[in-house]
C-alpha cells in the first residue's frame, strides 16, 4: 500500500473532531432538543390597547434534560404570564402563556419571544407573534 493511500485510510478512521478540516460535529443523539407548538401565532386584528393571550407548549424532544435558561420578549408589550420550569426531562412539556398588549397606534405588530436553553443545535428558539392593530373608530 502506498504511503498516500495509507495516510488517507488513517485519516478516514480518525474521529471527525480530531481532523482540522472537518466540519463541526453534530449534536450528540443523547442531547436535549427544544421544540414549541405552535412555532408562531397570528392574533389577527385587535383593538388599540387591546390585550390578547396565547398558550404555547415547550417540549423536550431530545434524550437529555433540557435546561431553560431564560425567556425574554422583544418588547415591554409582550409578557410571559408564569414562571417556566428550569428543567424539562426527555419527553416532558410545559405551557408558556404569552400576553400581548397592543399599542394605541394602528398598524402591523410583529414581536418575538426568545427561549434560551442548553439545546446544542438551537441555543435560542424564537417564537414569533403578530397582530394587526385596527384603526380606532372616529366619532364613537
C-alpha positions in Angstrom: 0.0 0.0 0.0 1.4 3.4 -1.0 2.1 6.0 1.8 -0.6 8.3 0.3 -3.3 5.5 0.4 -2.2 4.6 3.9 -2.4 8.2 5.1 -5.9 8.6 3.6 -7.0 5.4 5.2 -5.7 6.5 8.6 -7.3 10.0 8.2 -10.7 8.4 7.4 -10.5 6.3 10.6 -9.9 9.3 12.8 -12.9 10.9 14.7 -14.2 14.0 12.9 -13.3 16.1 16.0 -9.6 15.3 15.5 -9.5 16.4 11.8 -8.5 20.0 11.3 -10.5 20.4 8.1 -13.6 18.5 9.4 -16.9 20.3 9.9 -18.2 20.8 13.4 -19.7 17.6 14.8 -23.5 17.4 15.0 -25.1 17.3 18.5 -25.0 14.0 20.3 -28.1 11.8 19.9 -28.3 12.0 23.7 -28.6 15.8 23.7 -31.6 17.8 24.7 -33.8 19.2 21.9 -36.3 22.1 22.3 -39.5 22.4 20.3 -42.5 24.7 20.6 -46.1 24.3 19.4 -47.2 26.3 17.6 -43.9 27.9 16.3 -45.7 31.2 15.6 -49.1 32.7 16.0 -51.1 35.5 14.4 -53.7 37.1 16.7 -55.5 38.7 13.7 -57.0 42.1 14.1 -57.1 43.6 17.6 -58.2 46.9 19.1 -55.7 49.6 20.0 -54.7 49.0 23.7 -56.3 45.5 23.5 -54.8 42.6 25.4 -54.7 39.1 23.9 -53.2 35.8 25.2 -52.0 32.6 23.7 -50.6 29.4 25.2 -47.6 27.8 23.6 -46.2 24.4 24.6 -42.5 24.0 25.1 -41.3 20.4 24.6 -38.1 18.5 25.1 -37.9 16.1 22.2 -34.3 15.1 23.0 -32.8 12.4 25.1 -31.2 14.5 27.9 -32.5 17.1 30.3 -33.4 20.4 28.7 -32.4 23.4 30.8 -34.4 26.5 30.0 -32.0 29.3 30.9 -34.1 32.4 30.1 -37.2 33.6 28.4 -37.2 37.1 27.1 -39.5 39.2 24.9 -38.7 41.7 22.2 -40.6 44.5 24.0 -42.5 45.5 27.1 -45.8 44.9 25.3 -45.2 41.1 25.4 -45.1 39.2 28.7 -44.7 35.6 29.9 -47.5 35.0 32.4 -46.0 32.4 34.6 -42.5 31.1 35.5 -41.4 28.3 33.2 -39.8 25.3 34.8 -36.0 25.4 34.6 -35.6 21.8 33.6 -37.6 19.5 31.3 -36.9 15.8 31.3 -36.9 14.0 27.9 -40.4 13.8 26.6 -41.7 16.4 29.0 -43.7 19.5 28.1 -44.8 22.7 29.8 -47.1 25.5 28.9 -45.8 29.0 28.1 -48.5 31.6 28.3 -47.8 34.8 26.4 -49.8 38.1 26.7 -49.6 40.8 24.1 -50.8 44.3 24.8 -51.4 46.3 21.6 -50.1 49.9 21.3 -52.5 52.8 20.7 -51.2 53.3 17.2 -52.7 51.3 14.3 -50.6 49.1 12.2 -48.9 45.7 11.9 -47.3 44.4 15.0 -44.6 41.7 14.9 -42.9 40.6 18.1 -40.8 37.7 19.4 -40.3 35.6 22.5 -36.8 34.1 22.8 -36.4 30.9 24.8 -32.7 30.3 25.7 -31.7 26.7 26.5 -29.0 24.2 26.6 -30.1 22.6 23.3 -26.7 22.4 21.4 -28.4 22.6 18.0 -30.6 25.6 18.8 -29.4 27.7 21.8 -32.1 30.3 21.2 -35.6 29.4 20.0 -37.6 32.3 18.5 -41.4 32.2 18.9 -42.9 34.8 16.5 -46.3 36.5 17.2 -48.1 39.1 15.2 -51.3 41.1 15.1 -52.9 43.9 13.1 -53.8 46.8 15.4 -57.0 48.3 13.9 -57.6 52.0 13.4 -59.7 53.5 16.2 -63.2 54.3 15.1 -63.8 58.0 14.8 -66.9 59.5 16.3 -67.6 56.7 18.8 
